Amino acid sequence: MSNPFRLVIVGGGIAGLALATRLGKSLGRSGKLDITLVDKGFSHVWKPMLHCFAAGTARNENDRITFISHAAGHNFRFCYGEISGLDRANRRITLAPLVEKDDDNVVLEERYLDYDGIVFAIGSRANDFGTPGVLEHCIFLDNVVEANNFNERFRHALLQAYGRGTPVDIAIVGGGATGVQLAAELHKALEIGSLYNFTPKTPDMRVTLLEAGPRILPSFPEDVSAAAHKQLEALNISVRTGAMVSGVDESGFLLKDGSRVDAQFRVWAAGVKAPDVTRALDGLECTRGGQFVVKPSLQTTVDDRIFAMGDCSSIQNDPLPPTAQVARQEAHHLAKHLPAWILNQKPVPAFTFNNKGAIVALGSYNGWGTFPDGKTFGGGALHGLSARLGHTALYRQHQIELYGLRRGLIACLSDWLDGFVRPSVRMD
Ligand SMILES: Cc1cc2nc3c(=O)[nH]c(=O)nc-3n(C[C@H](O)[C@H](O)[C@H](O)COP(=O)(O)OP(=O)(O)OC[C@H]3O[C@@H](n4cnc5c(N)ncnc54)[C@H](O)[C@@H]3O)c2cc1C
């Protein structure tokens, strides 16, 4: 019997883990496919929850899926590492040496993985557009490590604020879903925290949301933007549109009109670009934002053995927004068609996006959604609740897809029960 086809999936996020799990259950189980998932982290989280981890309103011990154990139960291998190079002629990828941050100690040397096919699913980061001072003075929320670091600093700042009676100032750049949801979630954290009344007075928390464009949530219809803007202001969150940031220093943001917004916490949640490594991968074609350019079949334009999906990819002449919905559907497309491509050399058909609309939730305060035909829903006590539940349902659907129905339902139940025994915001 010939050796099984070696498929390497790089990136275990929403798209990569869904693909590895689905293929593991089919070709992986039968031994026809040798699947390796590579990730620079040890566990998977649902990225649209990062702002809840940052605010401490969700606990990620419950929400992480550990790659090693998930792989063992789903007929694929996990390889911890960060891709740093690609040799297409010899079909080999390079993983960067693993070096300890504090003392430069090399834990693992550079390693190599041979492949017959690759699927890249390495996601994206916020884009600083070269704005001076952003990298040095802003916090990013692009992965669970950054979200947890933010939360640790946030809790320290709250402790100081309670102890000294001084305000906490936070400014967030980017009025897309990430910035808007983070602003509301931070407000919710402070509101819940104040219920524990460990000092008589709740400190002031000043949150400013800065958006360069004319309105927040630009990918949503105008009525949703206007309603969300109003809701944020009702929560005492200052929303400034048309506010173009031209620089950042250790005490705040400088705007293009010459004014300043000073803040102890400066969060950059604007723009999207692919991880820098994409440009170093043996001449694969990239967009200006570093995303791999792919054909409608999701194969890269220069090498049919290499696919890319999710935020790190852009379909030639028909780019789609970098959302969880697109990432999942692309993973499902490849899970369905890669087996015939691998076993029978059948071409992978063109991916078609089935737009099911979008939802944005402002913590437990309100939520809105939009249907594919542009009609909107949500807002207010009942409809806001339906939109918020819809937002949660997307996460539960993802959990059930990865865990399977029985374990997925147990995970939902255990999260619900957890709510009865633990504080609803992280305090330790
Ligand atoms: C705070 C926040 C809120 C959001 N809210 C929403 C929302 O409400 N709705 C929505 O549709 N979308 C939302 N998004 C966007 C959504 O999360 C992304 O579109 C989605 O996660 C993309 O999935 P992906 O699989 O392409 O990448 P990701 O889920 O980002 O996964 C990428 C994976 O690749 C790994 N990786 C990266 N670089 C390397 C490397 N060099 N080597 C090895 N591994 C690597 C990472 O560790 C990660 O596991 C939100 C994003 C953020 C940050």
The ligand as an ORCA input file, in Angstrom:
! r2SCAN-3c Opt
* xyz 0 1
  C     -12.346     40.649     19.268
  C     -12.861     40.092     17.951
  C     -14.237     39.995     17.757
  C     -14.719     39.458     16.550
  N     -16.070     39.344     16.388
  C     -16.547     38.769     15.274
  C     -17.939     38.576     15.105
  O     -18.739     38.980     15.977
  N     -18.391     37.970     13.974
  C     -17.520     37.511     12.993
  O     -17.954     36.937     11.991
  N     -16.198     37.689     13.120
  C     -15.677     38.297     14.227
  N     -14.332     38.453     14.360
  C     -13.454     37.989     13.259
  C     -13.258     36.464     13.336
  O     -12.774     36.119     14.608
  C     -12.274     36.003     12.254
  O     -12.813     36.371     10.996
  C     -12.055     34.498     12.301
  O     -11.490     34.113     13.535
  C     -11.130     34.038     11.170
  O     -10.886     32.678     11.296
  P      -9.508     32.047     10.763
  O      -9.627     30.574     10.952
  O      -9.199     32.581      9.417
  O      -8.372     32.630     11.733
  P      -8.240     32.561     13.325
  O      -9.472     32.090     13.958
  O      -7.672     33.867     13.720
  O      -7.111     31.441     13.529
  C      -5.783     31.612     13.083
  C      -4.922     30.544     13.754
  O      -3.634     30.541     13.136
  C      -2.613     30.465     14.117
  N      -1.417     31.103     13.557
  C      -1.249     32.398     13.219
  N      -0.009     32.591     12.695
  C       0.596     31.389     12.706
  C       1.893     30.921     12.273
  N       2.822     31.757     11.732
  N       2.200     29.614     12.421
  C       1.284     28.749     12.976
  N       0.059     29.130     13.390
  C      -0.286     30.428     13.245
  C      -3.214     31.216     15.315
  O      -2.595     30.808     16.534
  C      -4.691     30.805     15.233
  O      -4.942     29.629     15.979
  C     -13.815     39.016     15.533
  C     -12.427     39.138     15.736
  C     -11.952     39.688     16.931
  C     -10.451     39.813     17.132
*
